[in-house]
């Protein structure tokens, strides 16, 4: 495993691109996911998306303290409620702002082997998942402030 460089806002337009589907569930993907986890934990973040390490593919990871989840090609299938809270981003260091998002979400995604699963989340976990999924469409939290 290796810590990867996190792309910072204003440094590179990869953060503003719409990512393409991840089609291969191979060793190369597993290596990137492992590196992303190490990178996220080293930076003390709760989520990281592929474009933040310069990869324009639809996958991201989240860990709000209850275990790592890897979301490959995630799709929002349901959302409800509202929450407003402070949010930051590892690509925009040192800055925080209030963002309103759904309180509860259900997301369908594939795991690192290509198997489809669903995850339900609320509060901080829902916020983190939505934040990371936004990255896959080139959207940053500052767009939602
Ligand atoms: Co972010």
Backbone and ligand atoms as CSV (ligand in chain L), in Angstrom:
chain,resi,resn,atom,element,x,y,z
A,1,UNK,N,N,0.847,-1.199,0.000
A,1,UNK,CA,C,0.000,0.000,0.000
A,1,UNK,C,C,0.879,1.244,0.000
A,2,UNK,N,N,0.300,2.292,-0.471
A,2,UNK,CA,C,1.051,3.550,-0.541
A,2,UNK,C,C,0.109,4.725,-0.376
A,3,UNK,N,N,0.628,5.759,0.239
A,3,UNK,CA,C,-0.150,6.991,0.358
A,3,UNK,C,C,-0.056,7.738,-0.967
A,4,UNK,N,N,-1.203,8.112,-1.506
A,4,UNK,CA,C,-1.238,8.837,-2.780
A,4,UNK,C,C,-1.397,10.335,-2.528
A,5,UNK,N,N,-1.011,11.084,-3.514
A,5,UNK,CA,C,-1.175,12.533,-3.438
A,5,UNK,C,C,-2.648,12.892,-3.599
A,6,UNK,N,N,-3.168,13.728,-2.723
A,6,UNK,CA,C,-4.556,14.196,-2.847
A,6,UNK,C,C,-4.564,15.490,-3.658
A,7,UNK,N,N,-5.305,15.467,-4.762
A,7,UNK,CA,C,-5.418,16.647,-5.620
A,7,UNK,C,C,-6.139,17.758,-4.859
A,8,UNK,N,N,-5.571,18.941,-4.872
A,8,UNK,CA,C,-6.171,20.078,-4.186
A,8,UNK,C,C,-6.957,20.944,-5.172
A,9,UNK,N,N,-8.011,21.549,-4.633
A,9,UNK,CA,C,-8.876,22.429,-5.425
A,9,UNK,C,C,-8.053,23.556,-6.039
A,10,UNK,N,N,-8.258,23.786,-7.344
A,10,UNK,CA,C,-7.535,24.847,-8.025
A,10,UNK,C,C,-6.236,24.387,-8.665
A,11,UNK,N,N,-5.823,23.161,-8.298
A,11,UNK,CA,C,-4.555,22.611,-8.761
A,11,UNK,C,C,-4.731,21.894,-10.103
A,12,UNK,N,N,-5.884,21.251,-10.228
A,12,UNK,CA,C,-6.087,20.355,-11.359
A,12,UNK,C,C,-7.588,20.267,-11.643
A,13,UNK,N,N,-7.965,20.248,-12.920
A,13,UNK,CA,C,-9.400,20.204,-13.217
A,13,UNK,C,C,-10.004,18.798,-13.131
A,14,UNK,N,N,-9.234,17.791,-12.715
A,14,UNK,CA,C,-9.828,16.451,-12.530
A,14,UNK,C,C,-10.979,16.488,-11.517
A,15,UNK,N,N,-10.912,17.445,-10.600
A,15,UNK,CA,C,-11.968,17.545,-9.583
A,15,UNK,C,C,-13.281,18.044,-10.172
A,16,UNK,N,N,-13.240,18.554,-11.404
A,16,UNK,CA,C,-14.437,19.115,-12.039
A,16,UNK,C,C,-14.978,18.262,-13.172
A,17,UNK,N,N,-14.417,17.086,-13.354
A,17,UNK,CA,C,-14.846,16.212,-14.441
A,17,UNK,C,C,-15.868,15.191,-13.966
A,18,UNK,N,N,-16.732,14.763,-14.912
A,18,UNK,CA,C,-17.646,13.678,-14.598
A,18,UNK,C,C,-16.907,12.365,-14.836
A,19,UNK,N,N,-16.903,11.514,-13.830
A,19,UNK,CA,C,-16.154,10.263,-13.926
A,19,UNK,C,C,-16.929,9.204,-14.706
A,20,UNK,N,N,-16.186,8.280,-15.315
A,20,UNK,CA,C,-16.785,7.166,-16.044
A,20,UNK,C,C,-16.909,5.955,-15.139
A,21,UNK,N,N,-17.803,5.049,-15.523
A,21,UNK,CA,C,-17.990,3.815,-14.753
A,21,UNK,C,C,-16.697,3.025,-14.642
A,22,UNK,N,N,-16.550,2.349,-13.512
A,22,UNK,CA,C,-15.431,1.420,-13.327
A,22,UNK,C,C,-15.894,0.062,-13.847
A,23,UNK,N,N,-15.218,-0.456,-14.856
A,23,UNK,CA,C,-15.689,-1.680,-15.513
A,23,UNK,C,C,-14.906,-2.917,-15.095
A,24,UNK,N,N,-13.683,-2.712,-14.626
A,24,UNK,CA,C,-12.845,-3.857,-14.258
A,24,UNK,C,C,-12.700,-3.956,-12.746
A,25,UNK,N,N,-12.887,-5.165,-12.241
A,25,UNK,CA,C,-12.787,-5.402,-10.794
A,25,UNK,C,C,-11.555,-6.272,-10.555
A,26,UNK,N,N,-10.438,-5.724,-10.916
A,26,UNK,CA,C,-9.200,-6.492,-10.940
A,26,UNK,C,C,-8.224,-6.038,-9.839
A,27,UNK,N,N,-7.052,-6.622,-9.868
A,27,UNK,CA,C,-6.029,-6.333,-8.865
A,27,UNK,C,C,-5.648,-4.855,-8.849
A,28,UNK,N,N,-5.713,-4.241,-10.025
A,28,UNK,CA,C,-5.354,-2.832,-10.122
A,28,UNK,C,C,-6.337,-1.957,-9.330
A,29,UNK,N,N,-7.629,-2.289,-9.449
A,29,UNK,CA,C,-8.643,-1.572,-8.670
A,29,UNK,C,C,-8.413,-1.787,-7.180
A,30,UNK,N,N,-8.143,-3.030,-6.800
A,30,UNK,CA,C,-7.938,-3.347,-5.380
A,30,UNK,C,C,-6.757,-2.560,-4.807
A,31,UNK,N,N,-5.706,-2.449,-5.620
A,31,UNK,CA,C,-4.524,-1.695,-5.194
A,31,UNK,C,C,-4.872,-0.224,-4.959
A,32,UNK,N,N,-5.638,0.363,-5.888
A,32,UNK,CA,C,-6.031,1.770,-5.748
A,32,UNK,C,C,-6.902,1.963,-4.511
A,33,UNK,N,N,-7.855,1.036,-4.303
A,33,UNK,CA,C,-8.738,1.143,-3.139
A,33,UNK,C,C,-7.938,1.045,-1.838
A,34,UNK,N,N,-6.989,0.130,-1.797
A,34,UNK,CA,C,-6.144,-0.012,-0.603
A,34,UNK,C,C,-5.332,1.268,-0.373
A,35,UNK,N,N,-4.792,1.807,-1.437
A,35,UNK,CA,C,-4.024,3.056,-1.330
A,35,UNK,C,C,-4.908,4.211,-0.873
A,36,UNK,N,N,-6.126,4.256,-1.414
A,36,UNK,CA,C,-7.042,5.336,-1.036
A,36,UNK,C,C,-7.384,5.270,0.451
A,37,UNK,N,N,-7.594,4.051,0.972
A,37,UNK,CA,C,-7.905,3.907,2.390
A,37,UNK,C,C,-6.735,4.409,3.230
A,38,UNK,N,N,-5.537,3.997,2.863
A,38,UNK,CA,C,-4.358,4.431,3.618
A,38,UNK,C,C,-4.214,5.957,3.555
A,39,UNK,N,N,-4.476,6.511,2.384
A,39,UNK,CA,C,-4.371,7.963,2.176
A,39,UNK,C,C,-5.409,8.713,3.011
A,40,UNK,N,N,-6.647,8.198,3.003
A,40,UNK,CA,C,-7.727,8.829,3.770
A,40,UNK,C,C,-7.434,8.791,5.269
A,41,UNK,N,N,-6.996,7.631,5.771
A,41,UNK,CA,C,-6.723,7.530,7.208
A,41,UNK,C,C,-5.542,8.418,7.609
A,42,UNK,N,N,-4.525,8.475,6.751
A,42,UNK,CA,C,-3.355,9.314,7.053
A,42,UNK,C,C,-3.750,10.785,7.124
A,43,UNK,N,N,-4.736,11.168,6.308
A,43,UNK,CA,C,-5.176,12.566,6.267
A,43,UNK,C,C,-6.301,12.844,7.271
A,44,UNK,N,N,-6.712,11.785,8.007
A,44,UNK,CA,C,-7.791,11.877,8.986
A,44,UNK,C,C,-9.093,12.365,8.375
A,45,UNK,N,N,-9.378,11.863,7.177
A,45,UNK,CA,C,-10.644,12.169,6.511
A,45,UNK,C,C,-11.657,11.068,6.757
A,46,UNK,N,N,-12.920,11.321,6.390
A,46,UNK,CA,C,-13.960,10.307,6.536
A,46,UNK,C,C,-14.437,9.799,5.179
A,47,UNK,N,N,-13.804,10.290,4.115
A,47,UNK,CA,C,-14.156,9.812,2.783
A,47,UNK,C,C,-13.142,10.280,1.764
A,48,UNK,N,N,-13.080,9.559,0.657
A,48,UNK,CA,C,-12.164,9.935,-0.427
A,48,UNK,C,C,-12.720,9.356,-1.725
A,49,UNK,N,N,-12.688,10.157,-2.781
A,49,UNK,CA,C,-13.211,9.716,-4.073
A,49,UNK,C,C,-12.073,9.610,-5.088
A,50,UNK,N,N,-12.242,8.715,-6.062
A,50,UNK,CA,C,-11.184,8.442,-7.041
A,50,UNK,C,C,-10.609,9.697,-7.706
A,51,UNK,N,N,-11.453,10.659,-8.132
A,51,UNK,CA,C,-10.858,11.848,-8.773
A,51,UNK,C,C,-9.906,12.615,-7.858
A,52,UNK,N,N,-10.067,12.462,-6.542
A,52,UNK,CA,C,-9.167,13.146,-5.609
A,52,UNK,C,C,-7.755,12.559,-5.623
A,53,UNK,N,N,-7.625,11.351,-6.181
A,53,UNK,CA,C,-6.283,10.813,-6.389
A,53,UNK,C,C,-5.980,10.736,-7.885
A,54,UNK,N,N,-6.722,11.542,-8.660
A,54,UNK,CA,C,-6.417,11.707,-10.082
A,54,UNK,C,C,-6.987,10.651,-11.005
A,55,UNK,N,N,-7.975,9.878,-10.503
A,55,UNK,CA,C,-8.551,8.806,-11.316
A,55,UNK,C,C,-10.001,9.145,-11.644
A,56,UNK,N,N,-10.311,9.266,-12.931
A,56,UNK,CA,C,-11.652,9.688,-13.334
A,56,UNK,C,C,-12.588,8.498,-13.514
A,57,UNK,N,N,-12.752,7.745,-12.443
A,57,UNK,CA,C,-13.643,6.585,-12.430
A,57,UNK,C,C,-14.580,6.678,-11.242
A,58,UNK,N,N,-15.753,5.990,-11.375
A,58,UNK,CA,C,-16.802,6.143,-10.370
A,58,UNK,C,C,-16.618,5.187,-9.187
A,59,UNK,N,N,-15.743,5.563,-8.283
A,59,UNK,CA,C,-15.676,4.844,-7.016
A,59,UNK,C,C,-15.148,5.758,-5.919
A,60,UNK,N,N,-15.543,5.408,-4.695
A,60,UNK,CA,C,-15.147,6.212,-3.541
A,60,UNK,C,C,-15.170,5.326,-2.293
A,61,UNK,N,N,-14.583,5.830,-1.239
A,61,UNK,CA,C,-14.576,5.108,0.032
A,61,UNK,C,C,-15.070,6.047,1.136
A,62,UNK,N,N,-15.649,5.449,2.174
A,62,UNK,CA,C,-16.147,6.219,3.316
A,62,UNK,C,C,-15.875,5.419,4.586
A,63,UNK,N,N,-15.429,6.105,5.618
A,63,UNK,CA,C,-15.368,5.501,6.949
A,63,UNK,C,C,-15.578,6.602,7.983
A,64,UNK,N,N,-16.778,6.597,8.578
A,64,UNK,CA,C,-17.066,7.620,9.583
A,64,UNK,C,C,-16.792,7.096,10.996
A,65,UNK,N,N,-16.099,5.953,11.055
A,65,UNK,CA,C,-15.735,5.408,12.365
A,65,UNK,C,C,-16.377,4.072,12.657
A,66,UNK,N,N,-17.259,3.631,11.738
A,66,UNK,CA,C,-17.928,2.346,11.963
A,66,UNK,C,C,-17.530,1.312,10.904
A,67,UNK,N,N,-16.380,1.544,10.268
A,67,UNK,CA,C,-15.893,0.575,9.284
A,67,UNK,C,C,-15.828,1.165,7.880
A,68,UNK,N,N,-14.917,0.627,7.115
A,68,UNK,CA,C,-14.678,1.129,5.754
A,68,UNK,C,C,-15.724,0.580,4.794
A,69,UNK,N,N,-16.306,1.466,3.988
A,69,UNK,CA,C,-17.120,0.981,2.877
A,69,UNK,C,C,-16.543,1.464,1.562
A,70,UNK,N,N,-16.519,0.553,0.616
A,70,UNK,CA,C,-16.034,0.841,-0.730
A,70,UNK,C,C,-17.237,0.831,-1.666
A,71,UNK,N,N,-17.453,1.927,-2.360
A,71,UNK,CA,C,-18.604,2.059,-3.250
A,71,UNK,C,C,-18.097,2.199,-4.682
A,72,UNK,N,N,-18.359,1.159,-5.488
A,72,UNK,CA,C,-17.962,1.207,-6.894
A,72,UNK,C,C,-19.235,1.424,-7.712
A,73,UNK,N,N,-19.222,2.417,-8.585
A,73,UNK,CA,C,-20.389,2.783,-9.399
A,73,UNK,C,C,-21.644,3.009,-8.539
A,74,UNK,N,N,-21.538,3.804,-7.484
A,74,UNK,CA,C,-22.689,3.998,-6.588
A,74,UNK,C,C,-23.824,4.791,-7.242
A,75,UNK,N,N,-25.054,4.385,-6.890
A,75,UNK,CA,C,-26.258,5.074,-7.377
A,75,UNK,C,C,-27.160,5.332,-6.176
A,76,UNK,N,N,-27.664,6.539,-6.083
A,76,UNK,CA,C,-28.595,6.884,-5.009
A,76,UNK,C,C,-29.968,6.325,-5.367
A,77,UNK,N,N,-30.509,5.418,-4.538
A,77,UNK,CA,C,-31.819,4.856,-4.858
A,77,UNK,C,C,-32.932,5.478,-4.023
A,78,UNK,N,N,-32.596,6.032,-2.879
A,78,UNK,CA,C,-33.613,6.662,-2.051
A,78,UNK,C,C,-32.961,7.668,-1.112
A,79,UNK,N,N,-33.667,8.754,-0.865
A,79,UNK,CA,C,-33.181,9.691,0.146
A,79,UNK,C,C,-34.371,10.351,0.809
A,80,UNK,N,N,-34.217,10.726,2.079
A,80,UNK,CA,C,-35.301,11.395,2.786
A,80,UNK,C,C,-34.728,12.293,3.875
A,81,UNK,N,N,-35.552,13.227,4.294
A,81,UNK,CA,C,-35.167,14.107,5.390
A,81,UNK,C,C,-34.115,15.119,4.992
A,82,UNK,N,N,-33.714,15.911,5.968
A,82,UNK,CA,C,-32.743,16.969,5.736
A,82,UNK,C,C,-31.855,17.128,6.946
A,83,UNK,N,N,-30.598,17.470,6.702
A,83,UNK,CA,C,-29.686,17.802,7.792
A,83,UNK,C,C,-28.785,18.932,7.312
A,84,UNK,N,N,-28.442,19.801,8.230
A,84,UNK,CA,C,-27.509,20.877,7.909
A,84,UNK,C,C,-26.355,20.789,8.887
A,85,UNK,N,N,-25.150,20.766,8.361
A,85,UNK,CA,C,-23.995,20.661,9.235
A,85,UNK,C,C,-22.733,21.086,8.524
A,86,UNK,N,N,-21.678,21.160,9.313
A,86,UNK,CA,C,-20.398,21.621,8.780
A,86,UNK,C,C,-19.730,20.505,7.981
A,87,UNK,N,N,-19.156,20.910,6.865
A,87,UNK,CA,C,-18.521,19.950,5.980
A,87,UNK,C,C,-17.181,20.478,5.512
A,88,UNK,N,N,-16.259,19.570,5.314
A,88,UNK,CA,C,-14.962,19.926,4.749
A,88,UNK,C,C,-14.604,18.925,3.669
A,89,UNK,N,N,-13.453,19.102,3.076
A,89,UNK,CA,C,-13.026,18.221,1.995
A,89,UNK,C,C,-11.504,18.160,1.990
A,90,UNK,N,N,-10.948,16.965,1.837
A,90,UNK,CA,C,-9.486,16.825,1.843
A,90,UNK,C,C,-8.839,17.560,0.668
A,91,UNK,N,N,-9.637,17.873,-0.357
A,91,UNK,CA,C,-9.102,18.622,-1.499
A,91,UNK,C,C,-9.159,20.130,-1.287
A,92,UNK,N,N,-9.832,20.550,-0.195
A,92,UNK,CA,C,-9.929,21.980,0.125
A,92,UNK,C,C,-9.495,22.149,1.585
A,93,UNK,N,N,-8.200,21.973,1.852
A,93,UNK,CA,C,-7.735,21.889,3.243
A,93,UNK,C,C,-7.998,23.144,4.070
A,94,UNK,N,N,-8.381,22.904,5.319
A,94,UNK,CA,C,-8.520,23.997,6.274
A,94,UNK,C,C,-9.803,24.794,6.166
A,95,UNK,N,N,-10.697,24.413,5.223
A,95,UNK,CA,C,-11.936,25.181,5.051
A,95,UNK,C,C,-13.152,24.312,5.381
A,96,UNK,N,N,-14.150,24.953,5.975
A,96,UNK,CA,C,-15.379,24.263,6.359
A,96,UNK,C,C,-16.558,25.168,6.084
A,97,UNK,N,N,-17.710,24.582,5.777
A,97,UNK,CA,C,-18.922,25.382,5.583
A,97,UNK,C,C,-20.150,24.520,5.835
A,98,UNK,N,N,-21.252,25.188,6.127
A,98,UNK,CA,C,-22.515,24.508,6.385
A,98,UNK,C,C,-23.141,24.071,5.063
A,99,UNK,N,N,-23.515,22.795,5.017
A,99,UNK,CA,C,-24.153,22.255,3.819
A,99,UNK,C,C,-25.403,21.485,4.249
A,100,UNK,N,N,-26.487,21.662,3.482
A,100,UNK,CA,C,-27.713,20.914,3.743
A,100,UNK,C,C,-27.784,19.723,2.787
A,101,UNK,N,N,-28.009,18.562,3.368
A,101,UNK,CA,C,-28.111,17.332,2.566
A,101,UNK,C,C,-29.221,16.461,3.129
A,102,UNK,N,N,-29.495,15.349,2.454
A,102,UNK,CA,C,-30.492,14.397,2.943
A,102,UNK,C,C,-30.020,13.785,4.263
A,103,UNK,N,N,-30.976,13.463,5.123
A,103,UNK,CA,C,-30.670,12.846,6.411
A,103,UNK,C,C,-30.467,11.334,6.283
A,104,UNK,N,N,-31.237,10.726,5.382
A,104,UNK,CA,C,-31.173,9.268,5.197
A,104,UNK,C,C,-31.005,8.940,3.721
A,105,UNK,N,N,-30.143,7.993,3.443
A,105,UNK,CA,C,-29.964,7.585,2.048
A,105,UNK,C,C,-29.894,6.062,1.932
A,106,UNK,N,N,-30.303,5.581,0.779
A,106,UNK,CA,C,-30.037,4.199,0.388
A,106,UNK,C,C,-29.272,4.266,-0.919
A,107,UNK,N,N,-28.132,3.599,-0.948
A,107,UNK,CA,C,-27.266,3.636,-2.120
A,107,UNK,C,C,-27.014,2.207,-2.589
A,108,UNK,N,N,-27.101,2.027,-3.902
A,108,UNK,CA,C,-26.742,0.735,-4.495
A,108,UNK,C,C,-25.386,0.896,-5.163
A,109,UNK,N,N,-24.514,-0.059,-4.920
A,109,UNK,CA,C,-23.173,0.031,-5.487
A,109,UNK,C,C,-22.643,-1.377,-5.715
A,110,UNK,N,N,-21.446,-1.449,-6.272
A,110,UNK,CA,C,-20.758,-2.731,-6.394
A,110,UNK,C,C,-19.582,-2.734,-5.425
A,111,UNK,N,N,-19.237,-3.921,-4.963
A,111,UNK,CA,C,-18.043,-4.029,-4.121
A,111,UNK,C,C,-16.818,-4.217,-5.012
A,112,UNK,N,N,-15.656,-4.413,-4.429
A,112,UNK,CA,C,-14.417,-4.479,-5.219
A,112,UNK,C,C,-14.341,-5.699,-6.136
A,113,UNK,N,N,-15.278,-6.646,-5.928
A,113,UNK,CA,C,-15.312,-7.829,-6.792
A,113,UNK,C,C,-16.427,-7.735,-7.832
A,114,UNK,N,N,-17.183,-6.623,-7.801
A,114,UNK,CA,C,-18.237,-6.423,-8.785
A,114,UNK,C,C,-19.614,-6.844,-8.320
A,115,UNK,N,N,-19.693,-7.339,-7.072
A,115,UNK,CA,C,-20.978,-7.784,-6.529
A,115,UNK,C,C,-21.811,-6.578,-6.089
A,116,UNK,N,N,-23.086,-6.565,-6.500
A,116,UNK,CA,C,-23.972,-5.456,-6.161
A,116,UNK,C,C,-24.475,-5.596,-4.721
A,117,UNK,N,N,-24.517,-4.475,-4.015
A,117,UNK,CA,C,-25.059,-4.464,-2.656
A,117,UNK,C,C,-25.735,-3.123,-2.407
A,118,UNK,N,N,-26.504,-3.063,-1.326
A,118,UNK,CA,C,-27.133,-1.806,-0.931
A,118,UNK,C,C,-26.674,-1.420,0.453
A,119,UNK,N,N,-26.515,-0.129,0.661
A,119,UNK,CA,C,-26.159,0.355,1.987
A,119,UNK,C,C,-27.141,1.465,2.372
A,120,UNK,N,N,-27.628,1.386,3.597
A,120,UNK,CA,C,-28.473,2.447,4.144
A,120,UNK,C,C,-27.638,3.230,5.142
A,121,UNK,N,N,-27.787,4.541,5.118
A,121,UNK,CA,C,-27.006,5.364,6.032
A,121,UNK,C,C,-27.802,6.594,6.422
A,122,UNK,N,N,-27.468,7.146,7.583
A,122,UNK,CA,C,-28.080,8.405,7.984
A,122,UNK,C,C,-27.041,9.281,8.666
A,123,UNK,N,N,-27.465,10.512,8.953
A,123,UNK,CA,C,-26.623,11.506,9.619
A,123,UNK,C,C,-25.257,11.645,8.939
A,124,UNK,N,N,-24.167,11.586,9.734
A,124,UNK,CA,C,-22.827,11.846,9.184
A,124,UNK,C,C,-22.462,10.887,8.049
A,125,UNK,N,N,-22.865,9.638,8.196
A,125,UNK,CA,C,-22.524,8.649,7.167
A,125,UNK,C,C,-23.228,8.971,5.842
A,126,UNK,N,N,-24.499,9.385,5.929
A,126,UNK,CA,C,-25.239,9.785,4.720
A,126,UNK,C,C,-24.570,11.000,4.086
A,127,UNK,N,N,-24.202,11.954,4.914
A,127,UNK,CA,C,-23.535,13.171,4.438
A,127,UNK,C,C,-22.216,12.824,3.720
A,128,UNK,N,N,-21.434,11.946,4.345
A,128,UNK,CA,C,-20.136,11.579,3.757
A,128,UNK,C,C,-20.326,10.858,2.424
A,129,UNK,N,N,-21.290,9.953,2.378
A,129,UNK,CA,C,-21.543,9.218,1.129
A,129,UNK,C,C,-21.975,10.184,0.024
A,130,UNK,N,N,-22.883,11.097,0.344
A,130,UNK,CA,C,-23.361,12.054,-0.673
A,130,UNK,C,C,-22.237,12.984,-1.127
A,131,UNK,N,N,-21.405,13.402,-0.197
A,131,UNK,CA,C,-20.257,14.261,-0.520
A,131,UNK,C,C,-19.326,13.531,-1.507
A,132,UNK,N,N,-19.024,12.266,-1.196
A,132,UNK,CA,C,-18.105,11.508,-2.062
A,132,UNK,C,C,-18.742,11.214,-3.411
A,133,UNK,N,N,-20.047,10.906,-3.419
A,133,UNK,CA,C,-20.716,10.653,-4.704
A,133,UNK,C,C,-20.730,11.906,-5.568
A,134,UNK,N,N,-20.876,13.063,-4.950
A,134,UNK,CA,C,-20.799,14.336,-5.691
A,134,UNK,C,C,-19.474,14.460,-6.446
A,135,UNK,N,N,-18.387,14.046,-5.789
A,135,UNK,CA,C,-17.063,14.129,-6.430
A,135,UNK,C,C,-17.040,13.390,-7.774
A,136,UNK,N,N,-17.835,12.318,-7.874
A,136,UNK,CA,C,-17.825,11.511,-9.103
A,136,UNK,C,C,-18.478,12.248,-10.261
A,137,UNK,N,N,-19.219,13.317,-9.933
A,137,UNK,CA,C,-19.828,14.160,-10.971
A,137,UNK,C,C,-19.168,15.527,-11.047
A,138,UNK,N,N,-18.003,15.662,-10.429
A,138,UNK,CA,C,-17.274,16.926,-10.495
A,138,UNK,C,C,-17.855,18.024,-9.615
A,139,UNK,N,N,-18.695,17.604,-8.643
A,139,UNK,CA,C,-19.339,18.581,-7.759
A,139,UNK,C,C,-18.593,18.622,-6.421
A,140,UNK,N,N,-18.324,19.827,-5.950
A,140,UNK,CA,C,-17.658,20.011,-4.659
A,140,UNK,C,C,-18.656,20.607,-3.665
A,141,UNK,N,N,-18.409,20.388,-2.370
A,141,UNK,CA,C,-19.394,20.869,-1.376
A,141,UNK,C,C,-19.588,22.380,-1.444
A,142,UNK,N,N,-18.544,23.089,-1.871
A,142,UNK,CA,C,-18.660,24.555,-1.960
A,142,UNK,C,C,-19.717,24.970,-2.993
A,143,UNK,N,N,-20.071,24.068,-3.898
A,143,UNK,CA,C,-21.146,24.346,-4.870
A,143,UNK,C,C,-22.508,24.307,-4.202
A,144,UNK,N,N,-22.584,23.688,-3.030
A,144,UNK,CA,C,-23.877,23.478,-2.370
A,144,UNK,C,C,-24.061,24.396,-1.163
A,145,UNK,N,N,-23.089,25.242,-0.897
A,145,UNK,CA,C,-23.192,26.155,0.253
A,145,UNK,C,C,-24.198,27.255,-0.045
L,1,CO,CO,CO,-14.360,15.980,-0.739
